[in-house]
Amino acid sequence: MTGPSTEAARLAGQYVRLGGKRKAKLDDNIVSTRKWEDEPREASAFWRDEIETLPEEKRREVESNLPNMNPD
């Protein structure tokens, strides 16, 4: 793989590299995230500043690029 192919994948990847703990939950085409553990301040700030502020459709696209918590 040569790297993220979309802005959403890039944002999700950066969040995870910063130690972000959120996981995507995909259920009947509905995307949500879950976070059970504390995460580094940098990851939390990145989520708040770069992802939470996106329009809902764009935010859902980022969330769908997070590690998936659904069983395979």
PDB file of N, H, CA, C and O in Angstrom:
ATOM      1  N   MET A   1       0.841  -1.172   0.000  1.00  0.00           N
ATOM      2  CA  MET A   1       0.000   0.000   0.000  1.00  0.00           C
ATOM      3  C   MET A   1       0.892   1.244   0.000  1.00  0.00           C
ATOM      4  O   MET A   1       1.883   1.301   0.727  1.00  0.00           O
ATOM      5  N   THR A   2       0.542   2.218  -0.804  1.00  0.00           N
ATOM      6  H   THR A   2      -0.263   2.172  -1.394  1.00  0.00           H
ATOM      7  CA  THR A   2       1.383   3.396  -0.930  1.00  0.00           C
ATOM      8  C   THR A   2       0.975   4.527  -0.007  1.00  0.00           C
ATOM      9  O   THR A   2       1.611   5.580  -0.040  1.00  0.00           O
ATOM     10  N   GLY A   3      -0.039   4.369   0.805  1.00  0.00           N
ATOM     11  H   GLY A   3      -0.556   3.513   0.832  1.00  0.00           H
ATOM     12  CA  GLY A   3      -0.459   5.417   1.724  1.00  0.00           C
ATOM     13  C   GLY A   3      -1.938   5.702   1.581  1.00  0.00           C
ATOM     14  O   GLY A   3      -2.611   5.142   0.715  1.00  0.00           O
ATOM     15  N   PRO A   4      -2.439   6.575   2.434  1.00  0.00           N
ATOM     16  CA  PRO A   4      -3.864   6.895   2.399  1.00  0.00           C
ATOM     17  C   PRO A   4      -4.279   7.448   1.042  1.00  0.00           C
ATOM     18  O   PRO A   4      -3.591   8.293   0.469  1.00  0.00           O
ATOM     19  N   SER A   5      -5.406   6.966   0.534  1.00  0.00           N
ATOM     20  H   SER A   5      -5.964   6.279   0.999  1.00  0.00           H
ATOM     21  CA  SER A   5      -5.861   7.397  -0.776  1.00  0.00           C
ATOM     22  C   SER A   5      -6.861   8.550  -0.685  1.00  0.00           C
ATOM     23  O   SER A   5      -7.209   9.150  -1.702  1.00  0.00           O
ATOM     24  N   THR A   6      -7.313   8.854   0.501  1.00  0.00           N
ATOM     25  H   THR A   6      -7.030   8.367   1.327  1.00  0.00           H
ATOM     26  CA  THR A   6      -8.272   9.940   0.660  1.00  0.00           C
ATOM     27  C   THR A   6      -7.876  10.804   1.859  1.00  0.00           C
ATOM     28  O   THR A   6      -7.097  10.389   2.717  1.00  0.00           O
ATOM     29  N   GLU A   7      -8.426  12.000   1.893  1.00  0.00           N
ATOM     30  H   GLU A   7      -9.059  12.337   1.196  1.00  0.00           H
ATOM     31  CA  GLU A   7      -8.197  12.880   3.030  1.00  0.00           C
ATOM     32  C   GLU A   7      -8.721  12.223   4.309  1.00  0.00           C
ATOM     33  O   GLU A   7      -8.095  12.338   5.362  1.00  0.00           O
ATOM     34  N   ALA A   8      -9.861  11.538   4.226  1.00  0.00           N
ATOM     35  H   ALA A   8     -10.369  11.445   3.370  1.00  0.00           H
ATOM     36  CA  ALA A   8     -10.428  10.875   5.405  1.00  0.00           C
ATOM     37  C   ALA A   8      -9.478   9.808   5.936  1.00  0.00           C
ATOM     38  O   ALA A   8      -9.281   9.698   7.146  1.00  0.00           O
ATOM     39  N   ALA A   9      -8.894   9.028   5.044  1.00  0.00           N
ATOM     40  H   ALA A   9      -9.054   9.117   4.061  1.00  0.00           H
ATOM     41  CA  ALA A   9      -7.944   7.992   5.466  1.00  0.00           C
ATOM     42  C   ALA A   9      -6.701   8.625   6.084  1.00  0.00           C
ATOM     43  O   ALA A   9      -6.154   8.103   7.056  1.00  0.00           O
ATOM     44  N   ARG A  10      -6.255   9.748   5.524  1.00  0.00           N
ATOM     45  H   ARG A  10      -6.700  10.172   4.734  1.00  0.00           H
ATOM     46  CA  ARG A  10      -5.091  10.441   6.069  1.00  0.00           C
ATOM     47  C   ARG A  10      -5.373  10.940   7.486  1.00  0.00           C
ATOM     48  O   ARG A  10      -4.547  10.765   8.382  1.00  0.00           O
ATOM     49  N   LEU A  11      -6.534  11.559   7.687  1.00  0.00           N
ATOM     50  H   LEU A  11      -7.204  11.701   6.959  1.00  0.00           H
ATOM     51  CA  LEU A  11      -6.894  12.055   9.017  1.00  0.00           C
ATOM     52  C   LEU A  11      -7.012  10.915  10.023  1.00  0.00           C
ATOM     53  O   LEU A  11      -6.512  11.020  11.144  1.00  0.00           O
ATOM     54  N   ALA A  12      -7.665   9.835   9.630  1.00  0.00           N
ATOM     55  H   ALA A  12      -8.071   9.750   8.720  1.00  0.00           H
ATOM     56  CA  ALA A  12      -7.814   8.685  10.525  1.00  0.00           C
ATOM     57  C   ALA A  12      -6.454   8.098  10.869  1.00  0.00           C
ATOM     58  O   ALA A  12      -6.199   7.745  12.021  1.00  0.00           O
ATOM     59  N   GLY A  13      -5.582   7.994   9.877  1.00  0.00           N
ATOM     60  H   GLY A  13      -5.788   8.281   8.942  1.00  0.00           H
ATOM     61  CA  GLY A  13      -4.243   7.458  10.109  1.00  0.00           C
ATOM     62  C   GLY A  13      -3.433   8.322  11.054  1.00  0.00           C
ATOM     63  O   GLY A  13      -2.735   7.809  11.928  1.00  0.00           O
ATOM     64  N   GLN A  14      -3.521   9.631  10.882  1.00  0.00           N
ATOM     65  H   GLN A  14      -4.087  10.048  10.171  1.00  0.00           H
ATOM     66  CA  GLN A  14      -2.799  10.547  11.767  1.00  0.00           C
ATOM     67  C   GLN A  14      -3.311  10.415  13.196  1.00  0.00           C
ATOM     68  O   GLN A  14      -2.518  10.387  14.138  1.00  0.00           O
ATOM     69  N   TYR A  15      -4.615  10.333  13.365  1.00  0.00           N
ATOM     70  H   TYR A  15      -5.259  10.355  12.600  1.00  0.00           H
ATOM     71  CA  TYR A  15      -5.216  10.168  14.694  1.00  0.00           C
ATOM     72  C   TYR A  15      -4.692   8.895  15.365  1.00  0.00           C
ATOM     73  O   TYR A  15      -4.324   8.920  16.539  1.00  0.00           O
ATOM     74  N   VAL A  16      -4.659   7.799  14.631  1.00  0.00           N
ATOM     75  H   VAL A  16      -4.958   7.779  13.677  1.00  0.00           H
ATOM     76  CA  VAL A  16      -4.178   6.527  15.180  1.00  0.00           C
ATOM     77  C   VAL A  16      -2.686   6.629  15.505  1.00  0.00           C
ATOM     78  O   VAL A  16      -2.258   6.144  16.552  1.00  0.00           O
ATOM     79  N   ARG A  17      -1.887   7.247  14.633  1.00  0.00           N
ATOM     80  H   ARG A  17      -2.234   7.641  13.782  1.00  0.00           H
ATOM     81  CA  ARG A  17      -0.449   7.413  14.896  1.00  0.00           C
ATOM     82  C   ARG A  17      -0.197   8.230  16.162  1.00  0.00           C
ATOM     83  O   ARG A  17       0.806   8.027  16.846  1.00  0.00           O
ATOM     84  N   LEU A  18      -1.111   9.157  16.473  1.00  0.00           N
ATOM     85  H   LEU A  18      -1.926   9.322  15.918  1.00  0.00           H
ATOM     86  CA  LEU A  18      -0.974   9.953  17.694  1.00  0.00           C
ATOM     87  C   LEU A  18      -1.400   9.181  18.940  1.00  0.00           C
ATOM     88  O   LEU A  18      -1.324   9.703  20.052  1.00  0.00           O
ATOM     89  N   GLY A  19      -1.851   7.935  18.755  1.00  0.00           N
ATOM     90  H   GLY A  19      -1.914   7.511  17.851  1.00  0.00           H
ATOM     91  CA  GLY A  19      -2.248   7.101  19.882  1.00  0.00           C
ATOM     92  C   GLY A  19      -3.740   7.076  20.137  1.00  0.00           C
ATOM     93  O   GLY A  19      -4.180   6.647  21.203  1.00  0.00           O
ATOM     94  N   GLY A  20      -4.532   7.535  19.164  1.00  0.00           N
ATOM     95  H   GLY A  20      -4.175   7.884  18.298  1.00  0.00           H
ATOM     96  CA  GLY A  20      -5.996   7.537  19.308  1.00  0.00           C
ATOM     97  C   GLY A  20      -6.547   6.142  19.542  1.00  0.00           C
ATOM     98  O   GLY A  20      -6.082   5.177  18.935  1.00  0.00           O
ATOM     99  N   LYS A  21      -7.526   6.030  20.410  1.00  0.00           N
ATOM    100  H   LYS A  21      -7.904   6.813  20.904  1.00  0.00           H
ATOM    101  CA  LYS A  21      -8.070   4.729  20.810  1.00  0.00           C
ATOM    102  C   LYS A  21      -9.457   4.432  20.244  1.00  0.00           C
ATOM    103  O   LYS A  21      -9.977   3.333  20.437  1.00  0.00           O
ATOM    104  N   ARG A  22     -10.058   5.386  19.554  1.00  0.00           N
ATOM    105  H   ARG A  22      -9.635   6.279  19.397  1.00  0.00           H
ATOM    106  CA  ARG A  22     -11.405   5.150  19.027  1.00  0.00           C
ATOM    107  C   ARG A  22     -11.377   4.048  17.979  1.00  0.00           C
ATOM    108  O   ARG A  22     -10.415   3.898  17.226  1.00  0.00           O
ATOM    109  N   LYS A  23     -12.465   3.281  17.953  1.00  0.00           N
ATOM    110  H   LYS A  23     -13.247   3.402  18.564  1.00  0.00           H
ATOM    111  CA  LYS A  23     -12.642   2.224  16.962  1.00  0.00           C
ATOM    112  C   LYS A  23     -13.969   2.465  16.252  1.00  0.00           C
ATOM    113  O   LYS A  23     -14.917   2.980  16.845  1.00  0.00           O
ATOM    114  N   ALA A  24     -14.029   2.091  14.985  1.00  0.00           N
ATOM    115  H   ALA A  24     -13.259   1.672  14.503  1.00  0.00           H
ATOM    116  CA  ALA A  24     -15.253   2.240  14.206  1.00  0.00           C
ATOM    117  C   ALA A  24     -16.172   1.058  14.467  1.00  0.00           C
ATOM    118  O   ALA A  24     -15.726  -0.084  14.577  1.00  0.00           O
ATOM    119  N   LYS A  25     -17.453   1.352  14.564  1.00  0.00           N
ATOM    120  H   LYS A  25     -17.815   2.280  14.474  1.00  0.00           H
ATOM    121  CA  LYS A  25     -18.480   0.315  14.651  1.00  0.00           C
ATOM    122  C   LYS A  25     -19.401   0.517  13.471  1.00  0.00           C
ATOM    123  O   LYS A  25     -20.105   1.523  13.385  1.00  0.00           O
ATOM    124  N   LEU A  26     -19.397  -0.441  12.562  1.00  0.00           N
ATOM    125  H   LEU A  26     -18.826  -1.259  12.632  1.00  0.00           H
ATOM    126  CA  LEU A  26     -20.215  -0.367  11.353  1.00  0.00           C
ATOM    127  C   LEU A  26     -21.380  -1.332  11.502  1.00  0.00           C
ATOM    128  O   LEU A  26     -21.186  -2.533  11.693  1.00  0.00           O
ATOM    129  N   ASP A  27     -22.589  -0.796  11.413  1.00  0.00           N
ATOM    130  H   ASP A  27     -22.747   0.179  11.258  1.00  0.00           H
ATOM    131  CA  ASP A  27     -23.777  -1.620  11.598  1.00  0.00           C
ATOM    132  C   ASP A  27     -24.870  -1.131  10.659  1.00  0.00           C
ATOM    133  O   ASP A  27     -25.386  -0.026  10.826  1.00  0.00           O
ATOM    134  N   ASP A  28     -25.224  -1.950   9.671  1.00  0.00           N
ATOM    135  H   ASP A  28     -24.804  -2.848   9.536  1.00  0.00           H
ATOM    136  CA  ASP A  28     -26.265  -1.579   8.703  1.00  0.00           C
ATOM    137  C   ASP A  28     -26.026  -0.197   8.104  1.00  0.00           C
ATOM    138  O   ASP A  28     -26.925   0.643   8.076  1.00  0.00           O
ATOM    139  N   ASN A  29     -24.804   0.027   7.624  1.00  0.00           N
ATOM    140  H   ASN A  29     -24.074  -0.656   7.647  1.00  0.00           H
ATOM    141  CA  ASN A  29     -24.411   1.289   6.993  1.00  0.00           C
ATOM    142  C   ASN A  29     -24.428   2.488   7.933  1.00  0.00           C
ATOM    143  O   ASN A  29     -24.389   3.627   7.468  1.00  0.00           O
ATOM    144  N   ILE A  30     -24.485   2.261   9.233  1.00  0.00           N
ATOM    145  H   ILE A  30     -24.517   1.335   9.610  1.00  0.00           H
ATOM    146  CA  ILE A  30     -24.393   3.326  10.224  1.00  0.00           C
ATOM    147  C   ILE A  30     -23.014   3.228  10.854  1.00  0.00           C
ATOM    148  O   ILE A  30     -22.613   2.169  11.336  1.00  0.00           O
ATOM    149  N   VAL A  31     -22.302   4.329  10.846  1.00  0.00           N
ATOM    150  H   VAL A  31     -22.628   5.189  10.454  1.00  0.00           H
ATOM    151  CA  VAL A  31     -20.948   4.353  11.399  1.00  0.00           C
ATOM    152  C   VAL A  31     -20.974   5.124  12.707  1.00  0.00           C
ATOM    153  O   VAL A  31     -21.503   6.234  12.778  1.00  0.00           O
ATOM    154  N   SER A  32     -20.403   4.530  13.734  1.00  0.00           N
ATOM    155  H   SER A  32     -19.973   3.629  13.677  1.00  0.00           H
ATOM    156  CA  SER A  32     -20.228   5.228  15.001  1.00  0.00           C
ATOM    157  C   SER A  32     -18.859   4.851  15.539  1.00  0.00           C
ATOM    158  O   SER A  32     -18.203   3.953  15.012  1.00  0.00           O
ATOM    159  N   THR A  33     -18.432   5.536  16.583  1.00  0.00           N
ATOM    160  H   THR A  33     -18.965   6.266  17.011  1.00  0.00           H
ATOM    161  CA  THR A  33     -17.140   5.208  17.182  1.00  0.00           C
ATOM    162  C   THR A  33     -17.323   4.915  18.653  1.00  0.00           C
ATOM    163  O   THR A  33     -18.274   5.373  19.286  1.00  0.00           O
ATOM    164  N   ARG A  34     -16.397   4.144  19.180  1.00  0.00           N
ATOM    165  H   ARG A  34     -15.624   3.772  18.666  1.00  0.00           H
ATOM    166  CA  ARG A  34     -16.369   3.824  20.606  1.00  0.00           C
ATOM    167  C   ARG A  34     -14.959   4.048  21.114  1.00  0.00           C
ATOM    168  O   ARG A  34     -13.984   3.805  20.403  1.00  0.00           O
ATOM    169  N   LYS A  35     -14.862   4.507  22.335  1.00  0.00           N
ATOM    170  H   LYS A  35     -15.654   4.704  22.912  1.00  0.00           H
ATOM    171  CA  LYS A  35     -13.553   4.700  22.967  1.00  0.00           C
ATOM    172  C   LYS A  35     -13.712   4.316  24.435  1.00  0.00           C
ATOM    173  O   LYS A  35     -14.467   4.952  25.171  1.00  0.00           O
ATOM    174  N   TRP A  36     -12.999   3.275  24.858  1.00  0.00           N
ATOM    175  H   TRP A  36     -12.385   2.758  24.260  1.00  0.00           H
ATOM    176  CA  TRP A  36     -13.086   2.809  26.234  1.00  0.00           C
ATOM    177  C   TRP A  36     -11.902   3.226  27.073  1.00  0.00           C
ATOM    178  O   TRP A  36     -12.003   3.288  28.298  1.00  0.00           O
ATOM    179  N   GLU A  37     -10.792   3.512  26.441  1.00  0.00           N
ATOM    180  H   GLU A  37     -10.710   3.462  25.446  1.00  0.00           H
ATOM    181  CA  GLU A  37      -9.559   3.823  27.164  1.00  0.00           C
ATOM    182  C   GLU A  37      -9.221   5.300  27.018  1.00  0.00           C
ATOM    183  O   GLU A  37      -9.623   5.952  26.054  1.00  0.00           O
ATOM    184  N   ASP A  38      -8.481   5.811  27.985  1.00  0.00           N
ATOM    185  H   ASP A  38      -8.155   5.282  28.768  1.00  0.00           H
ATOM    186  CA  ASP A  38      -7.933   7.151  27.828  1.00  0.00           C
ATOM    187  C   ASP A  38      -6.946   7.131  26.676  1.00  0.00           C
ATOM    188  O   ASP A  38      -6.311   6.112  26.406  1.00  0.00           O
ATOM    189  N   GLU A  39      -6.823   8.245  26.011  1.00  0.00           N
ATOM    190  H   GLU A  39      -7.338   9.073  26.230  1.00  0.00           H
ATOM    191  CA  GLU A  39      -5.870   8.330  24.918  1.00  0.00           C
ATOM    192  C   GLU A  39      -4.939   9.514  25.163  1.00  0.00           C
ATOM    193  O   GLU A  39      -5.249  10.398  25.961  1.00  0.00           O
ATOM    194  N   PRO A  40      -3.810   9.529  24.482  1.00  0.00           N
ATOM    195  CA  PRO A  40      -2.877  10.640  24.667  1.00  0.00           C
ATOM    196  C   PRO A  40      -3.545  11.987  24.366  1.00  0.00           C
ATOM    197  O   PRO A  40      -4.438  12.085  23.524  1.00  0.00           O
ATOM    198  N   ARG A  41      -3.094  12.995  25.065  1.00  0.00           N
ATOM    199  H   ARG A  41      -2.369  12.914  25.749  1.00  0.00           H
ATOM    200  CA  ARG A  41      -3.637  14.345  24.893  1.00  0.00           C
ATOM    201  C   ARG A  41      -3.562  14.798  23.429  1.00  0.00           C
ATOM    202  O   ARG A  41      -4.481  15.445  22.927  1.00  0.00           O
ATOM    203  N   GLU A  42      -2.465  14.456  22.753  1.00  0.00           N
ATOM    204  H   GLU A  42      -1.718  13.931  23.161  1.00  0.00           H
ATOM    205  CA  GLU A  42      -2.295  14.864  21.356  1.00  0.00           C
ATOM    206  C   GLU A  42      -3.375  14.265  20.464  1.00  0.00           C
ATOM    207  O   GLU A  42      -3.908  14.948  19.589  1.00  0.00           O
ATOM    208  N   ALA A  43      -3.701  12.995  20.678  1.00  0.00           N
ATOM    209  H   ALA A  43      -3.268  12.440  21.389  1.00  0.00           H
ATOM    210  CA  ALA A  43      -4.738  12.340  19.877  1.00  0.00           C
ATOM    211  C   ALA A  43      -6.108  12.950  20.168  1.00  0.00           C
ATOM    212  O   ALA A  43      -6.895  13.190  19.253  1.00  0.00           O
ATOM    213  N   SER A  44      -6.382  13.194  21.431  1.00  0.00           N
ATOM    214  H   SER A  44      -5.743  12.999  22.175  1.00  0.00           H
ATOM    215  CA  SER A  44      -7.659  13.793  21.813  1.00  0.00           C
ATOM    216  C   SER A  44      -7.813  15.190  21.203  1.00  0.00           C
ATOM    217  O   SER A  44      -8.883  15.535  20.700  1.00  0.00           O
ATOM    218  N   ALA A  45      -6.757  15.984  21.250  1.00  0.00           N
ATOM    219  H   ALA A  45      -5.889  15.704  21.659  1.00  0.00           H
ATOM    220  CA  ALA A  45      -6.790  17.328  20.679  1.00  0.00           C
ATOM    221  C   ALA A  45      -6.953  17.266  19.158  1.00  0.00           C
ATOM    222  O   ALA A  45      -7.697  18.058  18.580  1.00  0.00           O
ATOM    223  N   PHE A  46      -6.260  16.326  18.512  1.00  0.00           N
ATOM    224  H   PHE A  46      -5.656  15.682  18.982  1.00  0.00           H
ATOM    225  CA  PHE A  46      -6.373  16.183  17.066  1.00  0.00           C
ATOM    226  C   PHE A  46      -7.809  15.834  16.699  1.00  0.00           C
ATOM    227  O   PHE A  46      -8.357  16.414  15.762  1.00  0.00           O
ATOM    228  N   TRP A  47      -8.438  14.890  17.422  1.00  0.00           N
ATOM    229  H   TRP A  47      -7.992  14.418  18.183  1.00  0.00           H
ATOM    230  CA  TRP A  47      -9.824  14.515  17.149  1.00  0.00           C
ATOM    231  C   TRP A  47     -10.734  15.733  17.305  1.00  0.00           C
ATOM    232  O   TRP A  47     -11.565  16.015  16.443  1.00  0.00           O
ATOM    233  N   ARG A  48     -10.567  16.433  18.392  1.00  0.00           N
ATOM    234  H   ARG A  48      -9.892  16.203  19.092  1.00  0.00           H
ATOM    235  CA  ARG A  48     -11.414  17.599  18.687  1.00  0.00           C
ATOM    236  C   ARG A  48     -11.245  18.694  17.636  1.00  0.00           C
ATOM    237  O   ARG A  48     -12.231  19.264  17.169  1.00  0.00           O
ATOM    238  N   ASP A  49     -10.011  18.985  17.265  1.00  0.00           N
ATOM    239  H   ASP A  49      -9.210  18.521  17.644  1.00  0.00           H
ATOM    240  CA  ASP A  49      -9.731  20.117  16.381  1.00  0.00           C
ATOM    241  C   ASP A  49      -9.867  19.801  14.896  1.00  0.00           C
ATOM    242  O   ASP A  49     -10.276  20.660  14.115  1.00  0.00           O
ATOM    243  N   GLU A  50      -9.529  18.581  14.501  1.00  0.00           N
ATOM    244  H   GLU A  50      -9.197  17.883  15.135  1.00  0.00           H
ATOM    245  CA  GLU A  50      -9.473  18.258  13.071  1.00  0.00           C
ATOM    246  C   GLU A  50     -10.629  17.385  12.570  1.00  0.00           C
ATOM    247  O   GLU A  50     -10.961  17.423  11.386  1.00  0.00           O
ATOM    248  N   ILE A  51     -11.238  16.608  13.454  1.00  0.00           N
ATOM    249  H   ILE A  51     -10.968  16.578  14.416  1.00  0.00           H
ATOM    250  CA  ILE A  51     -12.253  15.656  13.004  1.00  0.00           C
ATOM    251  C   ILE A  51     -13.647  16.044  13.487  1.00  0.00           C
ATOM    252  O   ILE A  51     -14.589  16.060  12.695  1.00  0.00           O
ATOM    253  N   GLU A  52     -13.792  16.355  14.769  1.00  0.00           N
ATOM    254  H   GLU A  52     -13.027  16.341  15.413  1.00  0.00           H
ATOM    255  CA  GLU A  52     -15.117  16.751  15.282  1.00  0.00           C
ATOM    256  C   GLU A  52     -15.687  17.959  14.567  1.00  0.00           C
ATOM    257  O   GLU A  52     -16.906  18.107  14.481  1.00  0.00           O
ATOM    258  N   THR A  53     -14.832  18.822  14.055  1.00  0.00           N
ATOM    259  H   THR A  53     -13.842  18.702  14.124  1.00  0.00           H
ATOM    260  CA  THR A  53     -15.285  20.056  13.412  1.00  0.00           C
ATOM    261  C   THR A  53     -15.732  19.861  11.962  1.00  0.00           C
ATOM    262  O   THR A  53     -16.276  20.781  11.352  1.00  0.00           O
ATOM    263  N   LEU A  54     -15.505  18.670  11.411  1.00  0.00           N
ATOM    264  H   LEU A  54     -15.063  17.922  11.906  1.00  0.00           H
ATOM    265  CA  LEU A  54     -15.890  18.402  10.030  1.00  0.00           C
ATOM    266  C   LEU A  54     -17.415  18.290   9.908  1.00  0.00           C
ATOM    267  O   LEU A  54     -18.094  17.955  10.880  1.00  0.00           O
ATOM    268  N   PRO A  55     -17.951  18.570   8.716  1.00  0.00           N
ATOM    269  CA  PRO A  55     -19.373  18.286   8.488  1.00  0.00           C
ATOM    270  C   PRO A  55     -19.628  16.794   8.735  1.00  0.00           C
ATOM    271  O   PRO A  55     -18.729  15.971   8.565  1.00  0.00           O
ATOM    272  N   GLU A  56     -20.845  16.455   9.131  1.00  0.00           N
ATOM    273  H   GLU A  56     -21.576  17.124   9.269  1.00  0.00           H
ATOM    274  CA  GLU A  56     -21.154  15.083   9.535  1.00  0.00           C
ATOM    275  C   GLU A  56     -20.748  14.046   8.495  1.00  0.00           C
ATOM    276  O   GLU A  56     -20.185  13.011   8.853  1.00  0.00           O
ATOM    277  N   GLU A  57     -21.017  14.293   7.233  1.00  0.00           N
ATOM    278  H   GLU A  57     -21.474  15.133   6.942  1.00  0.00           H
ATOM    279  CA  GLU A  57     -20.689  13.314   6.192  1.00  0.00           C
ATOM    280  C   GLU A  57     -19.182  13.055   6.126  1.00  0.00           C
ATOM    281  O   GLU A  57     -18.750  11.908   6.014  1.00  0.00           O
ATOM    282  N   LYS A  58     -18.395  14.114   6.196  1.00  0.00           N
ATOM    283  H   LYS A  58     -18.746  15.046   6.287  1.00  0.00           H
ATOM    284  CA  LYS A  58     -16.937  13.970   6.172  1.00  0.00           C
ATOM    285  C   LYS A  58     -16.433  13.277   7.432  1.00  0.00           C
ATOM    286  O   LYS A  58     -15.525  12.448   7.367  1.00  0.00           O
ATOM    287  N   ARG A  59     -17.024  13.615   8.585  1.00  0.00           N
ATOM    288  H   ARG A  59     -17.762  14.289   8.638  1.00  0.00           H
ATOM    289  CA  ARG A  59     -16.621  12.981   9.844  1.00  0.00           C
ATOM    290  C   ARG A  59     -16.910  11.486   9.794  1.00  0.00           C
ATOM    291  O   ARG A  59     -16.090  10.686  10.246  1.00  0.00           O
ATOM    292  N   ARG A  60     -18.054  11.099   9.256  1.00  0.00           N
ATOM    293  H   ARG A  60     -18.720  11.749   8.889  1.00  0.00           H
ATOM    294  CA  ARG A  60     -18.387   9.670   9.132  1.00  0.00           C
ATOM    295  C   ARG A  60     -17.393   8.947   8.229  1.00  0.00           C
ATOM    296  O   ARG A  60     -17.048   7.791   8.471  1.00  0.00           O
ATOM    297  N   GLU A  61     -16.939   9.639   7.189  1.00  0.00           N
ATOM    298  H   GLU A  61     -17.219  10.579   6.993  1.00  0.00           H
ATOM    299  CA  GLU A  61     -15.946   9.040   6.297  1.00  0.00           C
ATOM    300  C   GLU A  61     -14.642   8.780   7.044  1.00  0.00           C
ATOM    301  O   GLU A  61     -14.025   7.727   6.878  1.00  0.00           O
ATOM    302  N   VAL A  62     -14.223   9.742   7.868  1.00  0.00           N
ATOM    303  H   VAL A  62     -14.724  10.597   8.003  1.00  0.00           H
ATOM    304  CA  VAL A  62     -13.019   9.548   8.687  1.00  0.00           C
ATOM    305  C   VAL A  62     -13.242   8.379   9.645  1.00  0.00           C
ATOM    306  O   VAL A  62     -12.389   7.500   9.766  1.00  0.00           O
ATOM    307  N   GLU A  63     -14.377   8.373  10.317  1.00  0.00           N
ATOM    308  H   GLU A  63     -15.070   9.087  10.218  1.00  0.00           H
ATOM    309  CA  GLU A  63     -14.672   7.304  11.281  1.00  0.00           C
ATOM    310  C   GLU A  63     -14.648   5.933  10.618  1.00  0.00           C
ATOM    311  O   GLU A  63     -14.214   4.960  11.234  1.00  0.00           O
ATOM    312  N   SER A  64     -15.110   5.841   9.365  1.00  0.00           N
ATOM    313  H   SER A  64     -15.462   6.632   8.865  1.00  0.00           H
ATOM    314  CA  SER A  64     -15.111   4.543   8.685  1.00  0.00           C
ATOM    315  C   SER A  64     -13.708   4.067   8.340  1.00  0.00           C
ATOM    316  O   SER A  64     -13.524   2.903   7.983  1.00  0.00           O
ATOM    317  N   ASN A  65     -12.712   4.949   8.441  1.00  0.00           N
ATOM    318  H   ASN A  65     -12.862   5.894   8.731  1.00  0.00           H
ATOM    319  CA  ASN A  65     -11.319   4.577   8.193  1.00  0.00           C
ATOM    320  C   ASN A  65     -10.559   4.228   9.468  1.00  0.00           C
ATOM    321  O   ASN A  65      -9.374   3.900   9.409  1.00  0.00           O
ATOM    322  N   LEU A  66     -11.222   4.292  10.614  1.00  0.00           N
ATOM    323  H   LEU A  66     -12.185   4.558  10.662  1.00  0.00           H
ATOM    324  CA  LEU A  66     -10.589   3.887  11.875  1.00  0.00           C
ATOM    325  C   LEU A  66     -10.533   2.376  11.952  1.00  0.00           C
ATOM    326  O   LEU A  66     -11.254   1.700  11.218  1.00  0.00           O
ATOM    327  N   PRO A  67      -9.696   1.827  12.822  1.00  0.00           N
ATOM    328  CA  PRO A  67      -9.709   0.375  13.028  1.00  0.00           C
ATOM    329  C   PRO A  67     -11.135  -0.080  13.371  1.00  0.00           C
ATOM    330  O   PRO A  67     -11.849   0.589  14.118  1.00  0.00           O
ATOM    331  N   ASN A  68     -11.526  -1.204  12.823  1.00  0.00           N
ATOM    332  H   ASN A  68     -10.946  -1.747  12.216  1.00  0.00           H
ATOM    333  CA  ASN A  68     -12.888  -1.706  12.964  1.00  0.00           C
ATOM    334  C   ASN A  68     -13.027  -2.595  14.197  1.00  0.00           C
ATOM    335  O   ASN A  68     -12.207  -3.488  14.407  1.00  0.00           O
ATOM    336  N   MET A  69     -14.042  -2.364  15.003  1.00  0.00           N
ATOM    337  H   MET A  69     -14.708  -1.638  14.832  1.00  0.00           H
ATOM    338  CA  MET A  69     -14.248  -3.202  16.179  1.00  0.00           C
ATOM    339  C   MET A  69     -15.196  -4.358  15.903  1.00  0.00           C
ATOM    340  O   MET A  69     -15.410  -5.190  16.785  1.00  0.00           O
ATOM    341  N   ASN A  70     -15.772  -4.436  14.706  1.00  0.00           N
ATOM    342  H   ASN A  70     -15.598  -3.760  13.990  1.00  0.00           H
ATOM    343  CA  ASN A  70     -16.665  -5.536  14.342  1.00  0.00           C
ATOM    344  C   ASN A  70     -15.856  -6.814  14.136  1.00  0.00           C
ATOM    345  O   ASN A  70     -14.743  -6.763  13.613  1.00  0.00           O
ATOM    346  N   PRO A  71     -16.401  -7.952  14.537  1.00  0.00           N
ATOM    347  CA  PRO A  71     -15.692  -9.216  14.262  1.00  0.00           C
ATOM    348  C   PRO A  71     -15.713  -9.495  12.765  1.00  0.00           C
ATOM    349  O   PRO A  71     -16.679  -9.165  12.078  1.00  0.00           O
ATOM    350  N   ASP A  72     -14.647 -10.101  12.266  1.00  0.00           N
ATOM    351  H   ASP A  72     -13.861 -10.369  12.824  1.00  0.00           H
ATOM    352  CA  ASP A  72     -14.580 -10.427  10.827  1.00  0.00           C
ATOM    353  C   ASP A  72     -15.372 -11.659  10.497  1.00  0.00           C
ATOM    354  O   ASP A  72     -15.421 -12.069   9.338  1.00  0.00           O
TER     355      ASP A  72
END
